[in-house]
Amino acid sequence: MITKPLILITNDDSIHAPGLRKLITSVEGLGRILVMAPNKPQSGQGHALTVEEPLRIYLQRSDDDYTEYACSGTPADCIKMATQQILERKPDLILSGVNHGANTSVNAIYSGTIAAVIEGCMMGIPAIGFSLNDNGWKADLSHIGDYIRQITENVIADGLPDYVCLNVNFPAKNAEPIRGIRVCHQGLGEWSEDFEKRIDPQGRDYYWIKGVYKYNDPRPDTDIIAIRENYVSIVPTMFDWTAKNMVEPFKKRFQNV
Amino acid sequence: MITKPLILITNDDSIHAPGLRKLITSVEGLGRILVMAPNKPQSGQGHALTVEEPLRIYLQRSDDDYTEYACSGTPADCIKMATQQILERKPDLILSGVNHGANTSVNAIYSGTIAAVIEGCMMGIPAIGFSLNDNGWKADLSHIGDYIRQITENVIADGLPDYVCLNVNFPAKNAEPIRGIRVCHQGLGEWSEDFEKRIDPQGRDYYWIKGVYKYNDPRPDTDIIAIRENYVSIVPTMFDWTAKNMVEPFKKRFQNV
């Protein structure tokens, strides 16, 4: 008897997000599924862990091949909690998303969706993050299900190299069909944060963060360009942040300080 | 007249941390200083931003060449707030730390200290994170001040390449003097989270995260090894997470899905 793949699913928009539901239905039947997703929005939480307070988990549903928990923590907490406390063995695959909003370019760095994927990758588990270039809670998700399933099946069949996970982004639904998949580089870009200052009823200042994204990457083969041209982007993503080309030059520079 | 360098300083252990004070005194006189540090501990916050609630800032002190604010947000928030709302021009340098606890190996990924540095790097500002391999609030910091100053002076004089920042770690104070600086690779390793389950007075389960770090990297030139051998480690660090060696192989694999 062949054991079914064990698939762990999370996201950062919370267990209530339509994107999470889309992801779950898109991979139905491919294996046993455990969902462990935040019980409140965790967008922009990056790779945060919950260390100052304890975590709680809440069983939502448990059928033969499907179990679902809500967790009080971040997406990275969810992966740790599921793998260390709930699952009897290492999952075969981690899926995260579908995020309501693109995680192209430097957005990946702020993303709880991608942090969950990196967390899996650090544990040696193949992991894929899915995001849609549409922030709306009611975003049209009808064009992405087949791609999610195909990419997931591909990774179940052939795995991923050590220390590499996938950051997959979909264009927002538009009049044209998706043109295919492009494997890309993470685009360069910058969030210019233009805080909005307000005054509370006690007369004290407070600030809302409100970013403007500036894309300033001349390369043709980035995730941003792929999405703009109506392709699905896949960026092979790693957690080794060493700027390897600078190790030797910096030896000369700093080891003689 | 030569303008003094403008140095922005933050950390993740909060504005009350001895490590932050050590960093400030170590670079005294090298430029005008703006401190914008979290008003509460933000360890393990990774690259989290505060988006669900507003931010507040609190002026602590303002002299000619020294201004200090506490901020209700994360280290990444602090960098954004300082550069976008407080400073009249882009700072010449961002310093973060000294963190109470090493940010070697995969710890960098969870670190608010390093997130602040990455944030600066994304803005095109030279940035250095300093961390000490000692978690204690009363850790002995007497052996690191000269290194902090030398590395900072080096970066003020010669800058850093685009898209590259520095992750600097110091060994804990011990009987031997530090042996020098080693430019290294970010070590591989894994946190195995062994949650501690407890029961609250209402009879409900809750969980404290408590990790055990496993180092499993055979390479000799990592930050972990440098610290063990009583060297200061410097890892040139970047925010392009693309696994570049997998772009071409994955084109063959996924673009024909």
Interface residues (C-beta under 8 A of the other chain):
Chain A: P41 S43 G44 Q45 G46 H47 A48 L49 T50 V51 E52 P54 L55 R56 I57 T74 A76 D77 K80 M81 Q84 Q85 V106 A108 I109 Y110 A115 I118 M122 M123 G124 Y147 Q150 I151 N154 D158 P161 Y163 V164 N167 G180 I181 R182 V183 C184 H185 Q186 L188 E190 W191 S192 E193 D194 F195 K197 R198 R204 D205 Y206 Y207 W208 I209 D221 I234 V235 P236 T237 M238 F239 D240 W241 T242 A243 K244 M246 V247 F250 K251 R253 F254 Q255 V257
Chain B: P41 S43 G44 Q45 G46 H47 A48 L49 T50 V51 E52 P54 L55 R56 I57 T74 A76 D77 K80 M81 Q84 Q85 V106 A108 I109 Y110 A115 I118 M122 M123 G124 Y147 Q150 I151 N154 D158 P161 Y163 V164 N167 G180 I181 R182 V183 C184 H185 Q186 L188 E190 W191 S192 E193 D194 F195 K197 R198 R204 D205 Y206 Y207 W208 I209 D221 I234 V235 P236 T237 M238 F239 D240 W241 T242 A243 K244 M246 V247 F250 K251 R253 F254 Q255 V257
